[in-house]
Amino acid sequence: MTRFSVNINKIATIRNARGGHMPDVAKAAADCERFGAEGITVHPRPDQRHIRYSDVRQIRPLVTTEFNIEGNPIPEFIDLVLEVVPDQVTLVPDAHDAITSNAGWDIPAHREFLTEVCHRFKSKGIRTSIFVDPVPEMARAALSCGADRVELYTAAYAELFPENPEAAVKPYLETALAVRECGLGLNAGHDLNLDNLAYFIRTIPWTDEVSIGHAVICDALYMGLEKTIQAYLSEIKIF
């Protein structure tokens, strides 16, 4: 069964736009779990424009499902992850000034670095996932680095889906098959929503986890957070 992890970055963005402590990010994480989320994802960036390192420290002891920290493994990020010891860390090659994640790793070009980082995290018992584009060769490269999973960057799927769902999912299915052949776990995330999520899961039912943030908060403006989380769970659990 695919697990549903809610990325709460957007909640922190709203808080930071005004300053202060509203909305309460830690409470939002606990509420997401109470409403049925099977994991909490955060993606701190060096400029702390949404989730702050202090948020990560505060949230960690509150999460009772699965805590996933995403980010570029710069030294400060590595230190944070080793300090709080999440259930999973997802390595994302985002530049410091990127608005949002916009590409997966070229693993062969960074194999030595990623191998070292994976070893450090796995020595602390942290499941390690590498963010990749839908390219089958990246699955085999991730295996050689010692990763436990890969996360498929699904922006291209979401963009093409309204026009041609079959063509949109094709490279993801090919990559997912390579991931399964390598014995790695499979995650997916970026621009998944209530329109395109079910088709992705139906096509690739061995997806272990999806993490969704922006669309969840957008839908919650109209539906409320509890009903939104239940709606996403319904899209996933019908398979």
Beta strands, then each sheet from edge to edge (+ up, - down):
strand 1: 3-7
strand 2: 39-42
strand 3: 67-71
strand 4: 88-91
strand 5: 127-132
strand 6: 149-153
strand 7: 185-189
strand 8: 209-212
sheet 1: 1+ 2+ 3+ 4+ 5+ 6+ 7+ 8+ 1+
end
